């Protein structure tokens, strides 16, 4: 097989570190282009205010690397909308953006809807649940897009803090359970050209609007891997770069919820092979009952939005 040497060569050409560029160099490279930070959020009142405030103070108020910070509130039932507004973001409820197109819950839906309410030629996406991070994430992601015209999509990767066996703090570059058990095996089997990506499902990434608006977008958690596969198909793997962002922590999902995420990823990859996918997918999971396992069926949405440019 010659895919792995090719992936290794891609890694050497297209892997960067967040401090490869100074803010001054990025500002000069940005020129008149507008850059939007998009934060999809659902019930993240505890953390979204800190994310918005810190980025606004560092990259809007101090230096104008960002032109806008837009939070897309995806059907939150807590105070996410108010907290993000008070922190200085422009906040839109996902369901209220282009209501003529309808609305479905999901991270990908919020990111797709952002195309109708942002103005940036470059879009940076950050998760709202960050608890161990720094504002250099944003300039790090922008570096390849502002300085390398052939690059159209940039993925972040980072050390994920965890406890070691002795109870102390250790770090890992694994991408999480869904990455290691689902996404990375899928890449190895079906898309070895993407094997150089350290964390293909990372929530911190950036993309040119001119590319994102041409992509079909899964409405759920498959949006990250689908964007990588579709970008490589459209523009080649060298249109993708990745940046080491240092360290990041976030809240961990319940294992059964990870099953739903994995289902969406598998469905998106299957559809890209031209194979039929039932919608929604019925996922049967089991919980302990009084004296036996209790089955629970979950309807997992696997919808995709068409390229925004087609609308």
PyMOL commands that set and color helices and strands:
alter all, ss='L'
color gray80, all
select helices_A, chain A and resi 3-14+18-20+23-30+48-62+80-86+94-96+99-101+107-116+136-147+177-190+192-194+209-212+223-235+237-239+255-271+308-310
alter helices_A, ss='H'
color red, helices_A
select strands_A, chain A and resi 15-17+35-41+68-73+90-93+122-125+130-132+153-163+169-172+205-208+217-218+240-250+281-288+293-300+304-305
alter strands_A, ss='S'
color yellow, strands_A
deselect
rebuild
show_as cartoon
